[in-house]
Amino acid sequence: MTSKKSIDFIACAAVVLLALGVRLLYLFEIEANPLFYHPAGDGRVYDEWAQRIASGDLLGQGVFYQAPLYPYFLGLLQFILGHDLWSIRLVQITLGAVSCGLVFLAGRAFFGRAAGVAAGIIVSLYAPAIFYDALIQKAVLDLVLVALIVLLLASIQARPQIGKWVVSGALLGFLALSRDNVLVWIFAVPVWIWFYFSPERSTVRLRWVMFFLAGSMLVLVPVGLRNLKAGGEFALTTSQIGANFYIGNNAGADGTYVPLRGGHGDARFERQDATELAEQALGRSLSPKEVSRYWLGRSLDYIVSEPIDWLGLMGKKWLLVWNVFEVEDADDFYLYQTWSRLLSILGKAMHFGLLAPLAAIGCVLTWKRWRRLCLLYVLLGSFAASVALIYVFGRYRVPLVPILALFAGAAVVEAFALYREKRLREGIMGALVGLAALVIVHWPILGKPGPSAAAYSNLGNALVKQGRTAEAQQSYERALQIEPTDAAAHYNLANLRASQGDSDRAAHHYRQAIRSSPDFAEAYNNFGNVLLSRDELGDAAVQFRKALEISPNRSEFHFGLATALARKGDLAEAMAHLQRALEVQPDFPEAHLRLGLVMAAQGQLDKAVDQFRSALRIRPEFAEAHESLGRALAELGRRDEAIGHYQEALRILKSQRESSRPR
């Protein structure tokens, strides 16, 4: 006779194999997506960060601004596998499949084997989970860590042990390094411990709470010490809470992500924008903690001054947490369905719009066991509230999925039991709750679910990297069909037009980007470069100055203005901006070259020679710097040295011409 353990092992293995098979098929389907090998948004930042870690930069610089667990996980994979995004995604989907097995085990612990199997199958076929597991994104770690925590706490609930409290706290600490707002569980779990185990002596419960918190601190305190060493401030996780809270809680907030500066919906700009805007407002340099406090203070001012408006915003965000729409920025759930028939099929049924109503039915049908299940209620409610308190992305609510799947699995099993036992009253109650939940989660708060303008814009950027410019243009135009005033799409299309030499259309789209987002500094700068190419020097200088008004510490903006000024003959101001560009970015070879040319034009040949040599130290294969240095040396009478640099310039140019010829 087969033992219970053998049956559980077979069931768990079947769930894992189903999940892995589905995810593997999906992975093969999406490899053709240009974003597969060219991640965008957070994925790009994580990939670049991981490459630095894999190359040996383990400590990094500054206080962490983004949660560090996934970049270090990715860095470890890159150290072992190299920069092989296919293999890395394969590891991730395997981890995602394991998390489905863990959901089965947690479901078995709370509701029994049948409900565990149902829960495991639901997560295995849940379309957003399949989507997130294969992304260069941290959601895959969220799934597996939440499933582990819930499983371990279920075990503790049956048999409390000190070691388990420490391990569960440590797992929560790791999860907080992936998803900051999960820190709410550091407060929620002790509350559950205190009330659920009320028959125990208060000293025993207090000891359990302390061991749980100690486990969390074993993980978080070393991160705080790292932040202190690398950034000068002690922070247990990151320094972005203030800016994130402001994005979701201000007079212009809509419940989703809106960048602090127009057109800057890319993770690369988040820290820079938050810091620059805060420092400009206060007129002094700020530490990461001071930047966070500034944005938190602005949010609190809004909440205090407009409490009714804020409560309405909170209500909208609460509904968005439970809405069917998978709100995303760079990687779009709906756009990926274009490349995956599997995701397209599963996306029509196995989505949040089914999971949440099923879970609601499960909560109603299992309510008689509320005391045993109160842990799940606490975890579910507190985390959902923490998401609503900031702003909503589909990936931000991923930690809810394993818990919702447990209740959904229980709903399936209980529904069959109700049918067999003809418990009509309970069945009607469950059906009414499910119907109400179905209406709520499908309410069109953000319109009909579908790809966003940002998704098509990011796809266009990836297509440009592959040299598929015609398709990139179509993608940008598709973004503008969805959102005609999207600043990023206009900007990206303008950059493409400029690279094709179509300065008129480029100028048109830069103007549109600026009209949509008047604080879009890069649009002003690149528009200035287009005007510079048309020799409209005065207008170009105006655009560069506008860019510098917004971001005064960008070296490329100073360089652009200096170029326009130099060509107009205003050498003194041009020199000042070039020197400022080099203060900001000392390893800027073009700025050294341009400064040398300005100095040479003023007769400062010795200083010009120093600048040309500095450019060549940074970039030895810089033909223009060799030529300019040769010219300056010739004027100084050092003809032999000059000839050597002229020859080197010719060699480099010849080599570049040969390498550019079609083979």
C-alpha positions in Angstrom: 0.0 0.0 0.0 1.4 3.4 -1.0 2.3 5.6 2.0 1.0 9.1 2.5 4.5 10.4 2.1 4.9 8.7 -1.2 1.6 10.1 -2.5 2.6 13.6 -1.4 6.0 13.2 -3.1 4.4 12.0 -6.4 1.8 14.8 -6.2 4.5 17.4 -5.5 6.7 16.1 -8.3 3.8 16.1 -10.7 3.0 19.8 -9.9 6.7 20.8 -10.4 7.0 18.9 -13.7 3.8 20.4 -15.0 5.0 23.9 -14.0 8.4 23.3 -15.5 7.1 21.9 -18.8 4.7 24.8 -19.3 7.4 27.4 -18.5 9.9 25.7 -20.7 7.5 25.8 -23.7 6.9 29.5 -22.9 10.6 30.2 -22.8 11.2 28.7 -26.3 8.3 30.8 -27.6 9.5 34.2 -26.3 13.1 33.9 -27.4 12.2 35.7 -30.6 11.1 38.7 -28.6 13.7 41.4 -29.1 13.5 42.2 -25.3 14.7 38.6 -24.6 18.3 39.5 -25.1 17.9 43.3 -24.6 16.2 43.8 -21.2 14.5 47.2 -20.6 13.7 49.2 -17.5 14.4 47.5 -14.2 15.6 44.4 -16.1 18.3 46.4 -17.8 19.5 48.0 -14.6 19.5 44.6 -12.8 21.5 43.0 -15.7 24.1 45.8 -15.7 24.3 45.7 -11.9 24.7 41.9 -12.0 27.5 42.2 -14.5 29.5 44.5 -12.2 28.9 42.0 -9.3 30.0 39.0 -11.5 33.2 40.9 -12.4 34.1 41.3 -8.7 32.5 44.6 -7.6 30.7 42.9 -4.6 30.4 46.0 -2.4 29.3 48.6 -4.9 28.9 52.3 -4.1 26.4 54.3 -2.1 23.4 53.2 -0.1 21.3 50.7 -2.0 18.5 52.5 -3.9 16.9 49.4 -5.4 16.4 46.2 -3.6 19.7 44.2 -3.9 18.7 40.5 -3.5 17.9 39.8 -7.1 20.9 41.6 -8.6 23.2 39.6 -6.4 21.3 36.4 -7.3 21.7 37.3 -11.0 25.3 38.3 -10.4 26.0 34.8 -9.0 24.3 33.2 -12.0 26.4 35.3 -14.3 29.6 34.4 -12.5 28.8 30.7 -12.9 27.1 30.7 -16.4 28.5 33.9 -18.0 26.2 36.5 -19.5 23.9 33.9 -20.9 20.4 35.2 -20.6 18.9 31.9 -21.9 20.5 29.8 -19.3 19.7 32.3 -16.6 16.1 32.3 -17.5 16.2 28.5 -17.5 17.4 28.6 -13.9 14.6 31.0 -13.1 11.8 29.0 -14.5 13.1 26.0 -12.7 13.0 28.0 -9.5 9.5 29.1 -10.4 8.4 25.5 -10.9 9.8 24.6 -7.5 7.7 27.4 -6.0 4.6 25.7 -7.4 5.6 22.6 -5.5 6.0 24.6 -2.3 2.5 26.0 -2.8 1.2 22.4 -3.0 3.0 21.6 0.3 1.6 24.7 1.9 -1.9 24.0 0.6 -1.7 20.5 2.0 -0.6 21.8 5.4 -3.5 24.3 5.6 -6.3 22.6 3.7 -5.4 19.0 2.9 -3.8 17.2 -0.1 -6.5 17.7 -2.6 -6.6 21.5 -2.0 -2.8 21.5 -2.2 -2.8 19.8 -5.6 -5.4 22.3 -6.9 -3.4 25.2 -5.6 -0.2 23.9 -7.1 -1.9 23.4 -10.5 -3.4 26.9 -10.4 0.0 28.5 -9.8 1.6 26.2 -12.4 -0.9 27.4 -15.1 -1.3 31.0 -13.7 -0.3 33.1 -16.8 1.3 36.1 -14.9 3.5 33.7 -12.8 4.7 32.1 -16.0 5.4 35.5 -17.5 7.2 36.9 -14.4 9.3 33.7 -13.8 11.0 34.1 -17.2 11.7 37.9 -16.9 15.0 39.4 -15.9 13.1 40.6 -12.8 12.9 39.8 -9.1 9.3 38.5 -9.0 10.6 34.9 -9.4 12.4 35.3 -6.0 9.2 36.8 -4.4 7.2 33.7 -5.4 9.6 31.2 -4.0 10.4 33.0 -0.8 6.7 33.7 0.0 5.9 30.1 -0.6 8.7 29.0 1.7 7.7 31.4 4.4 4.1 30.3 4.3 5.1 26.6 4.4 7.4 27.1 7.3 4.9 29.2 9.3 2.3 26.4 8.7 4.8 24.0 10.2 5.5 26.3 13.1 1.7 26.7 13.7 1.5 22.9 14.2 4.7 22.6 16.2 6.6 25.8 17.3 10.4 25.5 17.5 13.0 28.1 18.1 15.1 27.2 15.1 12.0 27.5 12.8 11.3 31.0 14.2 14.8 32.1 13.3 14.7 30.5 9.8 11.3 32.0 9.1 12.6 35.5 10.2 15.7 35.1 8.0 13.6 34.2 5.0 11.5 37.2 5.6 14.7 39.3 5.8 15.7 38.0 2.4 12.3 38.7 1.0 12.5 42.3 2.3 15.7 42.6 0.3 13.7 41.8 -2.8 10.4 43.5 -2.0 10.8 46.4 0.6 7.2 46.7 1.5 7.1 43.1 2.8 8.7 44.6 5.9 5.1 45.1 7.0 5.2 41.3 7.8 7.9 42.0 10.4 5.1 43.7 12.4 2.2 41.5 11.3 3.7 38.1 12.1 4.6 39.1 15.7 0.9 40.2 16.1 -0.2 36.9 14.9 2.2 35.1 17.2 0.9 37.0 20.2 -2.8 36.3 19.6 -2.7 32.9 17.9 -0.6 31.4 20.6 -2.5 33.1 23.4 -2.8 29.9 25.5 1.0 30.0 25.9 2.7 32.1 28.6 3.5 35.7 27.6 7.2 35.1 28.2 7.2 32.1 25.8 5.4 34.2 23.1 7.7 37.1 23.6 10.7 34.8 23.2 9.3 33.4 20.0 8.8 37.0 18.7 12.4 37.9 19.6 13.8 34.8 17.8 11.7 35.6 14.7 12.9 39.2 14.7 16.5 38.1 15.4 16.3 35.9 12.3 15.3 38.9 10.2 18.1 41.0 11.7 20.7 38.4 10.9 20.0 39.1 7.3 19.2 42.8 7.4 21.8 44.2 9.8 24.8 43.1 7.5 23.1 45.0 4.7 22.7 48.0 6.9 26.4 47.8 7.7 27.2 47.5 4.0 25.2 50.7 3.4 27.0 52.5 6.2 30.4 51.5 4.7 29.6 52.2 1.1 27.2 55.1 1.4 27.8 56.6 4.9 24.3 55.9 6.2 22.8 52.9 8.0 19.8 51.6 6.1 18.4 48.0 6.6 17.3 47.8 2.9 17.2 50.8 0.6 16.9 54.6 0.6 14.0 54.9 -1.9 11.0 54.7 0.4 10.4 58.4 0.4 10.4 58.9 -3.3 8.3 55.8 -3.9 5.8 56.9 -1.3 5.6 60.3 -3.0 5.0 58.9 -6.4 1.9 57.1 -5.1 0.8 59.9 -2.8 0.7 63.3 -4.3 -1.9 65.6 -6.0 -1.1 64.3 -9.4 -0.9 60.6 -8.5 -3.1 58.1 -10.4 -2.4 54.9 -8.4 0.3 53.7 -10.8 3.9 54.7 -11.5 4.4 58.2 -12.7 8.1 59.3 -12.9 9.3 62.3 -11.0 10.3 63.8 -14.3 8.5 63.5 -17.6 9.9 60.9 -20.0 12.0 59.3 -17.2 10.0 56.1 -16.8 13.3 54.2 -16.8 14.9 52.9 -13.5 18.2 54.4 -14.5 16.8 57.9 -13.7 15.0 57.2 -10.5 17.8 58.0 -8.0 19.2 60.8 -10.0 15.9 62.6 -10.4 14.9 62.1 -6.8 18.2 63.5 -5.6 18.4 66.4 -8.1 14.9 67.7 -7.5 15.2 67.5 -3.7 18.6 69.3 -3.8 17.3 72.0 -6.1 14.2 72.5 -3.9 16.3 72.8 -0.7 19.4 74.5 -2.3 22.0 72.2 -0.9 23.5 68.7 -1.2 21.6 66.0 0.5 22.4 62.5 1.8 20.2 59.6 0.6 18.3 59.6 3.9 17.7 63.4 3.6 16.4 62.9 0.0 14.0 60.2 1.2 12.8 62.5 4.1 12.2 65.3 1.7 9.9 63.3 -0.5 8.1 61.7 2.5 7.6 65.2 3.9 6.0 66.4 0.6 3.6 63.4 0.6 2.6 64.1 4.2 2.0 67.7 3.4 -0.4 66.6 0.6 -2.2 64.0 2.9 -2.7 66.6 5.7 -3.8 69.4 3.3 -6.1 67.2 1.1 -7.3 64.3 3.3 -10.5 63.6 1.3 -8.6 63.6 -2.0 -6.0 61.2 -0.5 -8.6 58.8 0.8 -10.2 58.7 -2.6 -6.7 58.0 -4.1 -6.2 55.2 -1.5 -9.5 53.7 -2.4 -8.6 53.7 -6.1 -5.2 52.0 -5.3 -6.9 49.4 -3.1 -9.1 48.5 -6.0 -6.1 48.4 -8.4 -4.4 45.9 -6.1 -7.3 43.5 -6.8 -7.9 44.5 -10.5 -7.5 42.1 -13.4 -5.2 44.5 -15.2 -1.5 43.6 -15.0 -0.1 47.1 -14.9 3.5 47.2 -16.0 6.1 49.5 -17.5 9.0 48.0 -19.4 8.0 44.3 -19.8 4.3 44.1 -20.6 2.3 40.9 -19.9 -0.1 41.7 -22.8 2.6 42.4 -25.4 4.5 39.2 -24.6 1.4 37.3 -25.6 2.2 38.3 -29.2 5.2 36.0 -29.1 3.6 33.2 -27.0 0.5 31.3 -28.0 0.7 29.5 -24.7 0.6 32.8 -22.7 -2.1 34.1 -25.0 -4.3 31.1 -24.3 -3.7 30.9 -20.5 -3.9 34.7 -20.3 -7.6 34.5 -21.3 -8.5 32.5 -18.2 -5.7 31.8 -15.8 -5.2 35.4 -14.7 -5.8 37.6 -11.6 -9.4 38.0 -12.7 -10.0 34.3 -12.0 -7.6 33.8 -9.1 -8.9 36.6 -6.9 -12.6 35.6 -7.1 -11.8 31.9 -6.6 -9.7 32.9 -3.5 -12.7 35.0 -2.2 -14.9 32.0 -2.6 -12.3 29.9 -0.7 -12.2 32.4 2.1 -16.0 32.1 2.5 -16.2 28.4 2.3 -13.4 27.8 4.8 -14.5 30.5 7.2 -15.3 28.0 10.0 -11.6 27.3 10.2 -10.8 31.0 10.6 -8.6 30.6 13.6 -6.3 28.1 11.9 -6.3 30.3 8.8 -5.8 33.6 10.5 -2.1 33.7 9.6 -3.1 33.7 5.9 -5.6 36.5 6.4 -2.9 38.6 8.2 -0.3 38.0 5.5 -2.8 38.7 2.7 -4.4 41.8 4.1 -1.2 43.5 5.5 0.7 43.0 2.2 -2.1 44.2 0.0 -2.4 47.3 2.2 1.3 47.9 1.8 1.1 47.8 -2.0 -1.9 50.2 -2.0 0.0 52.6 0.3 2.6 53.2 -2.4 1.5 52.5 -6.0 0.4 49.5 -8.0 2.3 47.4 -10.5 1.3 43.8 -11.4 4.7 42.5 -10.3 4.3 44.3 -6.9 1.4 42.1 -5.9 3.2 38.8 -6.8 3.7 38.0 -3.1 -0.1 37.7 -2.8 -0.3 35.0 -5.5 0.8 31.9 -3.4 -1.6 32.8 -0.6 -4.5 33.5 -3.0 -3.7 30.2 -4.7 -4.1 28.4 -1.4 -7.6 29.8 -0.9 -8.4 29.2 -4.6 -7.4 25.5 -4.3 -9.5 25.2 -1.2 -12.5 26.8 -3.2 -12.2 24.1 -5.9 -12.2 21.2 -3.3 -14.9 22.8 -1.1 -17.1 23.4 -4.2 -17.0 19.7 -5.1 -17.8 18.8 -1.4 -20.8 21.2 -1.4 -22.1 19.6 -4.6 -21.8 16.1 -3.3 -23.3 17.0 0.1 -26.0 19.3 -1.5 -25.2 22.1 1.0 -27.2 24.6 -1.1 -27.1 27.6 1.4 -23.3 27.6 1.6 -23.0 27.1 -2.2 -25.3 30.2 -2.8 -23.3 32.3 -0.4 -20.0 31.3 -2.1 -21.4 31.9 -5.5 -22.7 35.4 -4.5 -19.3 36.3 -3.0 -17.5 35.0 -6.1 -19.8 36.9 -8.4 -19.3 40.2 -6.4 -15.5 39.6 -6.5 -15.6 38.9 -10.3 -17.4 42.3 -10.9 -14.9 44.2 -8.6 -11.8 42.7 -10.1 -13.0 43.3 -13.7 -14.1 46.9 -13.1 -12.4 48.9 -15.9 -10.5 51.3 -13.6 -7.7 51.7 -16.2 -9.7 50.7 -19.2 -9.5 47.5 -21.2 -6.4 45.3 -20.4 -3.8 45.5 -23.2 -0.3 46.5 -24.1 0.8 50.0 -23.0 2.5 52.8 -24.9 5.6 52.2 -22.7 5.7 48.6 -23.7 5.8 49.4 -27.5 8.3 52.2 -26.8 10.7 49.8 -25.0 10.1 47.2 -27.7 11.2 49.8 -30.3 14.4 50.5 -28.4 15.2 46.7 -28.4 14.5 46.6 -32.1 16.9 49.5 -32.7 19.6 47.6 -30.9 19.1 44.7 -33.3 19.3 47.1 -36.3 15.6 46.6 -37.2 14.9 50.3 -37.6 11.8 49.9 -39.8 10.1 47.7 -37.2 11.3 50.0 -34.4 9.6 52.9 -36.1 6.4 50.9 -36.4 6.6 50.1 -32.7 7.1 53.7 -31.7 4.1 54.7 -33.9 2.0 52.0 -32.3 2.9 53.5 -28.9 1.7 56.9 -30.1 -1.5 55.4 -31.4 -2.2 54.2 -27.9 -1.1 57.4 -26.2 -0.5 60.3 -28.6 1.1 62.5 -26.0 3.5 59.9 -24.7 6.8 61.8 -24.3 9.1 58.8 -24.2 7.7 57.4 -27.5 8.1 60.9 -29.2 11.6 61.1 -27.8 12.6 57.6 -29.0 11.1 58.2 -32.4 12.9 61.5 -32.7 16.2 59.8 -31.8 15.6 57.3 -34.5 14.8 60.0 -37.1 17.9 61.9 -36.1 20.1 58.8 -36.6 18.6 58.5 -40.1 19.5 62.1 -40.9 15.8 63.2 -41.0 16.3 66.3 -38.9 12.9 67.9 -39.7 10.9 64.9 -38.4 13.3 64.5 -35.5 12.8 68.1 -34.5 9.0 67.7 -34.7 9.0 64.7 -32.3 11.4 66.4 -29.9 9.0 69.4 -29.8 6.1 67.0 -29.1 8.1 65.3 -26.3 8.9 68.6 -24.7 5.3 69.8 -25.1 4.1 66.7 -23.3 6.9 66.8 -20.6 8.4 70.3 -20.2 10.9 68.9 -17.7 12.3 66.3 -20.2 16.0 67.4 -20.1 17.2 64.8 -22.6 14.7 65.9 -25.2 16.0 69.5 -25.0 19.6 68.2 -25.2 19.0 66.0 -28.2 16.9 68.6 -29.9 19.9 70.9 -29.4 22.1 68.4 -31.1 19.8 68.3 -34.1 19.8 72.1 -34.4 23.6 72.0 -34.0 23.8 69.6 -37.0 21.8 72.2 -39.0 24.1 75.0 -37.9 21.3 76.7 -36.0 23.7 77.6 -33.3 21.7 80.2 -31.4 18.6 78.0 -31.2 20.8 75.0 -30.3 22.3 77.0 -27.4 18.8 77.8 -26.1 17.9 74.1 -26.0 21.1 73.2 -24.2 20.5 75.9 -21.6 17.0 74.6 -21.0 18.4 71.1 -20.4 20.9 72.5 -17.9 18.2 74.5 -16.1 16.5 71.1 -15.4 19.7 69.0 -14.7 22.7 71.3 -14.1 25.1 68.5 -13.4 24.9 66.6 -16.6 28.3 66.6 -18.4 26.8 66.0 -21.9 24.5 69.0 -21.5 27.5 71.2 -20.7 29.4 69.7 -23.6 26.6 70.4 -26.1 26.2 74.0 -25.0 30.0 74.5 -25.1 30.1 73.1 -28.7 27.4 75.6 -29.8 29.1 78.5 -28.0 32.6 77.6 -29.5 31.2 77.5 -33.0 29.6 80.9 -32.4 32.9 82.2 -31.3 32.1 82.6 -27.6 35.2 80.8 -26.5 35.4 82.0 -22.8 31.9 80.7 -21.9 32.5 77.5 -24.0 35.7 76.9 -21.9 33.8 77.4 -18.7 31.2 74.8 -19.7 33.8 72.3 -20.8 35.6 72.6 -17.6 32.3 72.0 -15.7 31.7 69.0 -17.9 35.0 67.6 -16.9 34.4 68.3 -13.2 31.3 66.2 -13.4 32.9 63.5 -15.7 36.7 63.5 -15.7 36.9 60.6 -18.1 35.0 62.4 -21.0 37.4 62.2 -23.9 35.3 64.4 -26.3 35.2 67.1 -23.6 39.0 67.0 -23.3 39.4 67.2 -27.1 36.9 70.1 -27.3 38.6 72.0 -24.5 41.9 71.5 -26.2 40.6 72.9 -29.4 39.2 76.0 -27.6 42.5 76.5 -25.8 44.4 76.2 -29.1 42.1 78.8 -30.7 43.0 81.1 -27.9 46.7 80.5 -28.4 47.1 78.4 -25.3 49.0 75.6 -27.1 50.7 74.0 -24.2 47.5 73.6 -22.3 45.8 72.4 -25.4 48.4 69.7 -25.7 47.7 68.5 -22.2 44.0 68.2 -23.0 44.6 66.2 -26.2 46.9 63.9 -24.3 44.2 63.5 -21.6 41.7 62.5 -24.3 44.2 59.9 -25.6 44.9 58.4 -22.2 41.2 57.7 -21.9 40.7 56.6 -25.5 44.0 55.7 -27.2 42.3 54.9 -30.5 40.9 58.5 -30.8 41.8 59.6 -34.4 40.6 63.2 -34.0 42.6 63.7 -30.8 45.8 62.4 -32.5 45.2 64.8 -35.4 44.6 67.7 -33.1 47.6 66.9 -31.0 49.7 66.6 -34.1 48.6 70.0 -35.3 49.3 71.7 -31.9 52.7 70.1 -31.7 53.5 71.2 -35.2 52.7 74.8 -34.3 54.9 74.5 -31.3 57.7 73.4 -33.6 57.8 69.7 -32.4 57.5 68.3 -35.9 58.8 64.8 -35.2 56.2 64.2 -32.5 53.6 65.8 -34.7 54.3 63.5 -37.6 54.0 60.5 -35.3 50.5 61.5 -34.2 49.4 62.3 -37.8 50.5 58.8 -38.8 48.6 57.3 -35.9 45.5 59.2 -36.8 45.8 57.9 -40.4 46.3 54.3 -39.2 43.2 54.4 -37.0 41.0 55.9 -39.7 42.2 53.3 -42.2 41.5 50.5 -39.7 38.0 51.9 -39.1 37.3 52.1 -42.8 38.4 48.5 -43.4 36.4 47.2 -40.4 33.3 49.0 -41.7 33.4 47.4 -45.2 30.9 44.7 -45.8 32.4 41.2 -45.8 
